Amino acid sequence: PRSDWEHVSTVNFRLPTTREQECIVAVLKACDRESGYLRTYQSQLAQQKKGLMQRLLTADVRVKVDE
């Protein structure tokens, strides 16, 4: 449900200090960077898998099976 502006305007909100906000931003930026690295890594692994599967299907690479 929606709140009435008159009610919301009377509520006090605690805001972090500027220093705390800067720390929060730094952590979020680090998370974004790490997420980007992981997406890139995942994409590279998918490409590698695709290439290996292609080599297996064309018999460029043989799998040794111990019986």
C-alpha positions in Angstrom: 0.0 0.0 0.0 1.0 3.6 -0.6 1.8 5.9 2.2 0.6 9.4 2.6 3.4 12.0 2.1 2.4 13.8 5.3 3.0 10.6 7.2 6.3 9.8 5.5 7.6 13.3 5.9 7.4 13.1 9.6 9.5 9.9 9.8 13.2 10.4 10.6 15.6 8.3 8.5 19.1 7.6 9.6 21.6 8.1 6.8 25.2 6.8 6.8 27.9 9.3 7.1 29.7 10.4 4.0 32.7 8.2 4.9 30.4 5.2 5.4 28.7 5.9 2.1 32.2 6.0 0.4 33.0 2.6 1.9 29.8 1.2 0.7 30.4 2.5 -2.8 33.9 1.0 -2.7 32.6 -2.4 -1.7 29.8 -2.4 -4.4 32.3 -1.4 -7.1 34.6 -4.2 -6.1 31.6 -6.6 -6.3 30.8 -5.3 -9.8 34.4 -5.8 -10.9 34.5 -9.3 -9.5 31.2 -10.1 -11.2 32.5 -8.9 -14.5 35.6 -11.0 -14.1 33.5 -14.1 -13.3 31.3 -13.5 -16.3 34.3 -13.2 -18.6 35.8 -16.3 -17.1 32.6 -18.2 -17.5 32.4 -17.1 -21.2 36.0 -18.2 -21.8 35.3 -21.6 -20.2 32.2 -22.0 -22.4 34.3 -21.2 -25.5 37.0 -23.7 -24.4 34.4 -26.4 -23.8 32.9 -25.8 -27.2 36.3 -26.1 -28.9 37.1 -29.3 -27.0 33.7 -30.8 -27.8 34.3 -30.0 -31.5 37.8 -31.7 -31.4 36.3 -34.7 -29.8 33.4 -35.0 -32.3 35.8 -34.6 -35.3 38.2 -37.2 -33.7 41.1 -34.8 -33.5 41.4 -35.9 -29.9 41.0 -39.5 -28.7 39.9 -40.4 -25.2 41.8 -43.2 -23.6 39.4 -45.6 -21.8 40.8 -48.0 -19.3 38.9 -51.3 -19.3 
